[in-house]
Structures are given as C-alpha cells and as structure tokens.
Amino acid sequence: MNPLNLSRNFWCTGWVLSGFIALASTGWSQDLGHKAAPQKSPIVLSGGAIHTVSGNIIPAGFIEFENGIIQRIGSGPVGDRAGVQKLDVTGLHIYPGLIHPYTQLGMKEISSLSDPTDVEELGSRTPEVRATVTVNPDSTVIPVSRSNGILLAGVFPTGGLISGRAGMIRLDGWTTVDMTVLRSAGLVINWPNIRPISASWMKDSAEQQRKKSREEMLSLTDYFDQALAYYKAKAAGIRSEADIRFDSIRGIFPADSGAQPEEQVFVVAQDFDQLVSSVQVARRYGWRLVLIGAEEADLCLPMLRENQVKVILLNTHRLPRREDSDYDEAWKLPLRLQDSGVTWCLGNQEMFGNERNLPYHAGATVGFGLTPDQAIRSISLSVAEVFGIEKNYGSLEVGKSATLIVTTGSPLEIMSEIRLAFIDGRQIDLSSKHTRLRDKYEAKYQQLGPYPVNAAPSE
C-alpha cells in the first residue's frame, strides 16, 4: 500500500473518530428532563415563613400567585377556594429565587472538548456577540444549579479585550428565547493589566508588560473613539453603510448630553490600578460601569461610591492577594462594600460546574460581619438591582414575578434542602444528574443489604 494513502486514511479515520467521540459526549451530556409547563391555575403557598428580602419576614403566612405574578402576600391561615391549588408548606421557608450574577451556564458542558464549549469568539474585539444565544437549554449543569435554589443567572462571554454582551436567563425553558430575561445587559471588557506582574510564571519584563498595557489601553480607547465618530457620521448623513460592531454597542453611550445610557459596561478588573483606570475611562465616555471581581475595591471605595459604580464580587473562598494581606480579606470585603454604600452583589468563580455553591459563599460572609438578611440579599435582590431587573425579580412583592423557592431552612446553610421551586409561576423539576445518581446508588446499597462489619476486603 502507498504510504501516502495509509497516512491519509489514518488521518481521516482519526478525524471521524474524534468527531464521533465529541458528538457522543455532547449527546451524553444532555439533560433529558421535561421543561416546566405554564401555570394553569392560581397557586397558594400557605403556612410557611415568608422571607420577602425587601421587607419584613412573615413568620406564618401565605403567598398567592396567578399567571406567574404574585397577587397576594399576607399572614395567618388561608381557606380553600374553588379553582385554587393550595400547597401546605407549614414549617418551611419561602425565599425569592436566588440569582447568580456571573456564569457561563449552558455555554460550556465538557471542558476538555471544544464542541460543547461556546464561551468566546475569535478575535480580540467582538462586541456584537451575545452570550444568551449560545446557551444550551438542555445542559446538565443547569438543573444542578437550579436544584440548589438558583433560578436566574447572568451569562457572560469570555476571551479577548472586548468579549461581547452579557445577558440574564431563567434556568428553565425549551429554547434560548424562552430562557432569556435580558437579551443584552451590557458590554463585557477584560481590562488590561496596568501593574506589572512579578510572579515566577511571567516571562515578560516589567517594561515589556508596561508597553503592552499602554498599547492595549490605546487600542481600547481608540476603538470607542471610532465608534463615537461613526455615530456622528451616521447622524449627519455622511456615512450610510452599517457597522454591526459599532451598532451593537450604541446603548452603552448616552444618547443625549446628560442622559443615562440604556446599557451598562461590565469590566473584569481586580487590582487597584485597573479599577481606577476603568473608572476614569468610564467617566470619559459616560458609561454606567459595573466592575466584576474587584478584589481591591476596598482601596478605592469613595471613588466607586462617588461615580455610582456597581460591583459584582467573585469568590469569597480565595487566598489573600499578597503576603502581607489579612488572611480574611476576601470574607471581609462584602461588609466593607455594604458599609460604604456601594451597590454590590455576590457571585462565585469556582471551577465550572460549581455555580450551585453560590449560597455558601454568601453564608461565609455572615461570619465576618454581614447579617443573614444582607447575605441573602446579595444573591437575590442586589443582583436584580445590578442588572436592572428589580421591578420583576429578586424579592417577594405583589406585582412581581412568582420566582421563588421553598426550603427547609436558610439557603445559606449546607444542610437546608430545596423542596419546591417556581419560575414565573411554573413549578420546576428539581431533579438533576446529581439526584439521579444519588437515587441509583441508594438502590444499589439497599439491594446489597447491611455491610458486614468484619468483612474482609474483596480482591
């Protein structure tokens, strides 16, 4: 046989097998559960402690919702009514559904494969990209997060200097259209490093890093100057052809002098120099700025407050940034933001697939100054306020969406269980791959019977 043909055959076979494995893996990763049906009749949850988040706790009350909207909230018993489904939740707790502010839920399934991963676009500046359209409604990770009380999530593109546009989704729906709450919440920028890095893995010298930083900052501001020039030329009738990149970000700039932009700018930045630089650029362009990460936000709190900058903190379970930092700096930062008057909320940036741990990150802050109510607010109403959806989500109030959970205790406690969940009044299936595996192996050990205490290990 011709060696060239053998090589070609082997190369083609390898591609076919790789494609098959990728497709098979993607198929195996699909959630096969049914999506929730629309609410058909009024529902009353009666007897539970209602944690409104925006107001007082009602120790033993009722909450009634119809067509996905909360109609009544009150205290005391409620009688049976024809056509109304009454669920007795006496002894349980009712909270608004938790909201995760920063995820790639549904955008990534198997990290080791490229086919089921769609978190970034090619190129360093892709503002036209929208994260919500890449979400896979049948991701197995979504039910796992949902079963721990997280019912809404911000989805963010990554990569490049300008990654694209973030959105907000419901964690249930047949299609991305069904799931989308906010089609575009704002533009996502990965802010250039300003301070040189001296870590052992950094091969570039401090001067090389400074040069790269200056080039990236110049590239960034030049890009937005071009966008403003494009809008001016279009308004004056000088330019007729469209530019999808610039058209996609028109909402981050004020339409008129003194007006608020329609959309926000989400900047991923951590250290003091990045935070100061991003605020300065935001003032130049009139942006509504939201900082993501902001691990050194406590060094510039007056600046953040004066410029009405919002903050999405990530990861209270992290090591201190420097050797001379307090060991508990990550846990104390939420309290410092809370006391400063800065609008903030909490996310977690653990390994992909651990979005479900969000309430435990919030719970850790309670030991370092936040009250339990403030911690719950940081993963519900505060997130809604950061994204501008607080009129419909984040708290339990008449006229708001019936997006809520029924629990055995505080969601901040690991031992608490989520017993019921509703998104826009639709009752959600709380099963997931995790619960199915649990049930499977419970059945196995029930079949095997009690394990003999003195049994010798099998070969």
N, C-alpha and C positions, 0 to 999 in steps of 0.2 A: 504494500500500500504506500502511496505517496505520503511522505512525512508531512507535507503541507496540508493535505486533505485530513490526515489524522489530527493535526493541530487544530484545523478549522472545526472538525467535528467535535473535538473535545471542548473547544471554546464555546460553540453553540449549545452543546449539551449542558455545560456549566451555567450558561445564561438561562436556559429553560428551567433547570433545577432550581436556580436561585429565585427565579420568578415564581415558580410553583410554591416554594417554601414561604416566600413573602406573602403570596396570596392566601395560602393556607393559614399562616399565622394571623393574618388580618381577619380571616373568617372566624378562627377560633376565638378572637378577642371581642367578637360582637356580643352585646347584651341582647338576649332574646325575649326579655320581658315585654309585656304589653304596656303601652302608654296609657296615662290616666284619661278616662272619659270626662267630658264636660259635666259640670254639676247640673243635675236634673231637678232637684227639689231643694227647698230650704233645709239647712242643717243647723242644729243647736247643740253645742257642747256645754254640758251642764255639770256643775259641782266642782270644777277644778279651780286652782289658784291661777288667776289671770295676771300675767306679767306684761303690762302694756308697753313698757320701756319708756314711753313718752310721758307717763303719768304714774299714778299710784298703783300698787298691787291690790287686786281684789281677791281676798282670801278664798271665798267660795262663791263663784259667780257663774255667769253664763255668757256665751258669745254666739250670736246667730248670724249666719251669712247666706246670701242668695245670689245666684248668678255671679259667684266669685267675689262679691263685695260684702263687707261687714255691715250688717243692718242695725244690730243692737248689741250693746255690752252692758251688763248690769250685775248686781249682787243678788244673792238669795236663790231659792228654788224657782224652777220654771215648769209650768204644766205642759201636758201633752196637747198637741194641736193637730188637727187633720192635715195631712199632706206635708207635715214637717218631720224630718228624720231627727230623732233625739238620741244623742250619744252620751251616756253617763260616764263622766271622767272624774268622778269623786276621788279625792286623794291624789290626783295627778296635777301636773302643772302645764299651763298653756303659755307659750312664748311665740313671738314673731319668728318666722323662718330666718335662719342665720344666712348672712351674705358674705361670701369670700371675695375680697376686693381684687385679688391678683392671682390668676391661674392661667394654665394652658389646658384646662379641662376640655376633652373632646377634640383637641388639636394634636394630641400625642397619645399613642396606645402602647407601642412596644419600642422602648428607647433604642434598642440595638438595631432596629430596622428603619430604613428611610421611608418606605411606602406608607406606613400608618402614622408618620410624623409630618405635620404641616404647620410648623410654628414660625417659619421665616421665609422670606422671598429672596431671590438672588439680587445682588446689588446692595449698595450701602444706603441708598435713599429711595425708599418705596412708600411714599405717603398714601398712595391710592389703595394699598392693601387693607382689607377689613378682616379682622380676626373672626367675626361671627360667621362668615360664610364657610370657614374651614372646619367648623365644629362637626364632629360625627355624633349624631343623636343616639347612636347605639353603642357608644363607648362603654366598656365595662367599668371604667373608673368613675363615671358619673353616678351610678346607683350606690357605689361605695361611699362617696361623699354625701350623697343625699340621705343615706341611712343614718348618718350622724348629725342630721339636722340642718345641713347646708342646702338651701333650696334655690338660691340665686348665686351667680358667680360672675365676676369680671373676667373677661378673656383678653389676653394681650399677645400681640405678635412680638417676636424677639429678633435679634440679629441686626447688624448694620448700624449706621448712625441714626437714620430715621426709619423705624421699623414698620410703621403703618398705623392703623387706627384700632383702638381698643373698643370693646363693646360689653354689654351686660346681657346674660342669658338666664332663663329659667332652667333648672336641671330636670326637665321633663318635656318631651314633645316629639312628634313624629318627624318633623323636619326642622331645619335651622330657622325657618320663618316662624314656626310655632314657638320655638325656644327664645327668640330674640325679644328682649325688653328694650335695649338701646342698640340700635344698628351701628351707631358711631358715637362713642362717648368722648373721643378726642384723639389727638395725635400722640404717638409714643416716640420719645427720643432717648437714646442711650448717650448720656452726656459724656464728652471726652474727659479723660483724666487730666487734671490740672497739676496736681502734685506728683513729682516723680516717685516711682516705686523702687524701694531698695531691697526687695525680697530676693532670696537666692535664685529663684526661677527666672527673674527678669534679666535678660541678656543685654538690653539696650542701656547705654549710659544715661545719666541724668540729663545731659544736654540733648541727647537724641530724643529722649522722651518729651522734653520741653518743646523741641522743634516740631515733633509730631502733634503735640497738643495745640500749638499755635496754628498749624496747618488745618487741623480738624475744626477748630473754632472758626477760622476764617472761612472754611468751606461751608460750615453751618450757617453763619450769618449771611454769607453771600447768597446762599440758596433762598433764604427768606426775603432778602432784598430783591432778588429776581422775581419772586412771587408777587411782591407788592408792585413792582414795576409792570408786571403782567396784568394785574387787576386794573391799574391806572390806564394802561394802553387799551384794554378791553372797554373800559367805561368811556374813554374818549373816542372810540371807534377806530383807533389806529390799527388795532390787531383784531382779526376776525377768526383765525384758526384757534382751536381749543387745545389746551394742555391739561390732560387728565390729572397729572400730578399736582399742579397748582390749583386746579378747580376743586380737587378733593379736600384741600385744607383751607378753603376760603373762610370757613366758620371759626378758625382759631384767631382771626384778626377782627378788631372792631369794625363794624360796617360803617359807622359814622364816628366822628370825634366825640369822645366821652362815653360812647356806648359800650356795653359789655359784649364780648364775643359770644357766639352761640355755643361753641365747643371749647373744651379745655385742652391743655397741653400737659401730658404726663411725662415727666422727666425722671429717668432712672439715674439716681446720683446718691453717693454715700458720704464722702468726706466734706469737710468744711469748705474747701476751695471750690469744689463742684457746686455746692449748694449756693454759695454767694454768687458765683459766676452765672448760674442758671436764673437766679432772681434778677440779676442785672439785665440779662438778655430779655427776660420776660417783661420787665418794665419798658424796655426799648420798643418792644413790639405790641405792648398792651395785652399780653396773654393772661388768661386765667390759669395759674400754674398749680399743678399737683405734683409733689415730689414722691417718688417711690423708693423705699429703702431708708434714706436719710438717717443713717446711723449716727451722724454727728450733728443732728438737728439741735441738740441741747446747747451747742456752742453759738447758735445764731437765732435763738427764739424771738427776741424783739424784732429782728428783721423779718422773720416769717409772719409774725402777727401783723406788723405794720403794712406788709404787702399783701395781706389776705391769702397767703399761700397755704394750701391744704397738704396734708401729709398722709401717705399710706405706709405705716411701719411694717417691716417684714422681719419675722423671726426673733422672738424673744428668747428662743433656745439657741443662742450663739455664743461663741467665745468673745471676750473683750477684744477691741481692735488693736490695742497697744499693750506693751508690757507694763506700763505704769497706769493703765486704766483700772477702775474699780471692777472687781470680779462680777458685780451685779449690774453693770451699766445698762445692759440690754433690758433687764427686768424693770429698772427704774425709769427708763426713758418715757414710757407711756404716761406715768404720773407727772413728769416734768412738762410734757406737752399739754396734759389736761390742765395743770395749774397755770400754764402760760396763756391760755385762751386760744391757742391754735386749733383749728379744725383738723381732726385726725381720725384715723381708723386703723384697724389691725388686720394684717394678713399673716401668712406663714409661707416661708420659702424653703421647705424641706425638700427632700428627694421627691421627684414626680411620683404621684400616686398617694401621697400623704396629706393631701388637702383636707382630708377628714379630721386631721388633728388640730384644725383651727381653734376650736373652743378651748383646748388645753393650753394653747399659747396665751389665750386671753385669761385663763384661770391662773397662770403663773404670775400675772401682774397683780393679782389680788394680794399675794403675799408681800408685795413691795409697794403698797400704798393705795392702789385703786380699790374702790368698793366693788362688790359683786355686780351691782346695778350698772356701774360705769364700765366694767369689763364686758358685760352682755351688750351694752350699747355700742361698744367699739366694734362689734362684729354683727351689728344689725342696723339700727337707725343711723349711726355715724357713717357707715358705709353708704347707705342710701343718700345721706346728705352730701358726701364727697362726689357721688355720681349724679346728683340732681334728680333722684327718683323718690325722694322722701314723701311726696304727696300720695304715693301709692304703696310704698313698701317700707319696711324697717320697724314698724310699731303697730300695735293693735288699737285701731281707732275706727269709729263709724265713718264709712265712706271710703276706707282704704281696702286694698286687696286682701282677701282671706288667704294669705300665705303665712302659714303658722305650723307649729309643731306641738305635740302633746307628749310630755316626758314624765318620767318617774321622779325627777329631781332637776337640779340645775344642770344645764348643758356643759357647764364648766367642769363638772365632776366626771371623772372617768367611769364611775360605777352607774351613772344615770343612763337610762335607756330611752330611746325614741319610740313611742308606742303608735302614734299617728302623725301623719303629715299631710298638709293640703297646700297646693299651689294654685292660686286664683280660684279657690273653692273646689278644685279637683282633688280627690283623695288619691294619694300617691302610694304605689307599691314600695315598701321598704326593704324588700329582699334584694340581695346582691350576690355577686360571686362569693363574697366572704360568708354570707349567711348560708348559702347553698353548700359550701364546703364544710361549714360547721355542722349542718344537718347530716351531711353524708357521713362524716366520721363519728358523730354521735351514734348513728345507726350501726356503724361497724362495731363499736365497743359494746353496744347493747347486745349485739349478736354474739360477741365473744364471751360475754359474761364477766364476772369479777376476776381480776388478775391475781393469781396465787402469790401470796407474799414471799414465799421461799422458793419460787420457781427459778430454775437455772436459766441463764440467758441462752437463747437459741443460737445455733451456729450460723 
